[in-house]
Amino acid sequence: MTMGEVMGLAGILVAAYLAGSLPTAVIMSRLVAGVDVRDLGTGNAGAANVFREVDRRVGVFVAIVDILKGLLPVLVADRFFDLGPTGAVIAAAGALWGHQYSVFLKFRGGAGLASAFGGVAGMMLGPTVVAGFVGLPMLLMTKNMGWTGGITIAIAFGITAISVFTDIQMPDLIAIEDAGYLYGGVLIGLLLALPFWLRKIFELRAARGGDAAPDASSTTEDQT
């Protein structure tokens, strides 16, 4: 990898982080209701908390914007700059970290489910679109963004795995030939879950008389 490529990837990481840092939930809750969503409900600066505590329509809007914060940097890195799976993963990770540790919120933020969803969707765009035909009706019925996003991405992973690892001929719309995108999606899923599991570990230590649990801003449970 040349120095120019390294610098390009670093630029993608910074740009994606800044995009992910945009505190959509906080901005919209203040504009629409004059409140800070972090003072309501779970205290999470994400779309699900806005959906439940402020306004459902605003929550949906926040979710869409947060998904785009993960999706667009990946598409720019992969399709415009032609950086492949490596660039896509770095862009998705940057957007996720921006949402979780926003520079505009003193390095706090939401759980990052919507941004992670957008990043993974960018790596597996066709399969995610197909999976959306299951996810959208489920969202309308359950009103649960967390479970809907998780199941939609799981279906997209399954379609991608079939495309990559089997000889089944997929339509061009959903065909994924490079396994790097699948592995990248798994990595983003692990990064999404990491703060949640670290919090659980510290809480377990605290319950056993160890160090007190750190102040974590969010979990991945039904949050975005």
N, C-alpha and C positions, 0 to 999 in steps of 0.2 A: 504494500500500500504506500503510495507516494505521499509526500508532505501536503500536496494540494488536496488529495482525497481526505486526509486526516482533518485538515482545516475545514473542508466542506462539511464533513460529518459533525465537527464541533459546532459549526454555524447552524446546522440543522437542529442540533440538540438545544442550543440556546434559544433559537427562534420558536421551537416547539414548546419549550418550557415557558416562555413568556406568553405564548398563546394559551397554554393550559392554565396559567396563573390568573387569567381574567376571572374575577370572582362573580360569575353570572348570577348565582343565587342571591348573594348579598346585595348586588346592584339592583336586581329586579324586585326583591322584597322591600327595599327602601323606596324605590320609585313608585311601586304600586300601593303598598300598604303603610309606608312610613315606619317600618320596623326592620330590625336586623334579624334575619332568619336564624342566626346563631343563638338568639335569646329565646327561641321557640322550640317546642317539641324535643327532638333528640339533640338539638344544638348543632346539627350537622349542616355545613354550608353546601348543600347539594339539592338537586332537583326534587328528590323524594320528600324532603322536609318542607320545601316550598309547596309541593303538591298537597301535602296533608295540612299544613298550618297556615298557609297564606291564600292560595287560590289554585285550583286544579289546572286552569288554562295557563296560568303563569308557570306552574310546575312543568307542564308539558313543553312550553317554550324554552325554559331553562334546560330541560333534558336534551332538547334538540340542539341547542347551542353548545352544550357540554359535549355531546357526541361529535359535533363538527370540530370542536377543539382538538379532538384526537384524530378524527378522520382526515381533515384537510392537510395537516403536516405530513402524514404518512403518504398521501397521494402525491403531494409536491415532491417529497424525497424520492419516492419510488418511480412515479410516472414522468415528472418534469425533469428532475436531475438524474434519473436513471441510476439510482444508487442501490437498487435491488433490496433483498431482504435485510441486509445490514443497515442501510439507511432507513428502511421502514421501521425496524425495531427501535433504532435510536430516536426517531421522531415520535413513535408511540410512547416510549419510556419518558421522553422529555415532557410530552403533554400530560402524562399521568402524574409525574412528579410535580409539575406546575400546579395541577389541580389539588394535589394532596398537601403541597408545601408552597402555597402561593406567596410570591414576593410582595404582593399587595396586601396580604393579611398577616404580615409578620411571620411568614413561613408556616402558616397553618392553613387548613382548607377542608375540603370534603373527602369522602372515602375514595372517590375517583372511578366509580363503576361506569358512569356514562362516558367519561373520557377514555377509559380502557376499552370499552365497547367500541367506540369510534376508531381507536387505533387498530384493534384486531379486525374490525370490519374493513379497514383500509387494506390490510394484508390479505384478506380473504373476501374481497368485495362481492364477487358473484355468489358464492355460497351463502354469504350473509343476507343478500337480497332475497334469495330463495327461502332462507330460514325465516325471514321477516313475514312471510305469508302465514307462518304458524305463530310467530311472536306477536304480531299486531292484534289478531283476535283474542289471544290470551291476555294481552294488556287491557283490552277493552272489557273483558269479563272479570279479571281479577283485580285490576287497578294497582297491581303490585309491580313496580318497575324493576326491583331487584331480581325477583324470580323470573320475570319475563326476559330480561336481558341475559341472565345466566343460561336459560334454556335455549334462547335464540342462538347464542354463541356456541353452545354445545352442539346444536344441530349443524351449524356452520363448520365446526371442527370435524364433525363426522363426515360431511360431504367432502371437505378438503382432504381428509385422510384417505377416503375412497379414491379420490382423484389422483393422489400422489402415490399410494402404495399398492393399487390394484391395476389390472388391465382393463377395467371397465371404461368404456369410452364415454366421456362426459361432453355435454354441449359446450361450445366455446365460451358461453356466458359464465359457466361455473367451473371450468377446467383450471386447476392449479397444478403446474408442473414442478415447481421448485419447492422441495420440502422445507427450505429455509423459512418460508412464510408460516408454515404450520408450527415449526419449532419456535419461531418468533412469537406467535400467538400464545403458545404455552408459557413462554418467558414472561410476557406481559401479564398473564393471569397470575403467575407466581408473585410478581412484583405488586400486583393489586392486593393479594392476600397477605403479603408479608407484614404490614403494620398491624393488621388484625391479629395475626398469630403471635406477634411479639407482645402485643398488649395482653393477650391471654396468658402468655408465659409469665409476664411480670405480675399479673394478678394472682396467678397460682403461687408464685414465690411469696407474694405479700400475704396470701392466706395462710401460708405455712410459716409465717414469721420472718420472712426474708425482707429484702428491700421493698419499699413502697412502690406501688405501680406508678409509672410515669403518666403525666397528663397527656393522653392521646386525644387528638381532635376528632377522631372518627373511627368507625368500623366499617366493614364491607357489608354488614347485615342490613339489607333493604335500604341502602343508601346509595347516592350517586354523587 
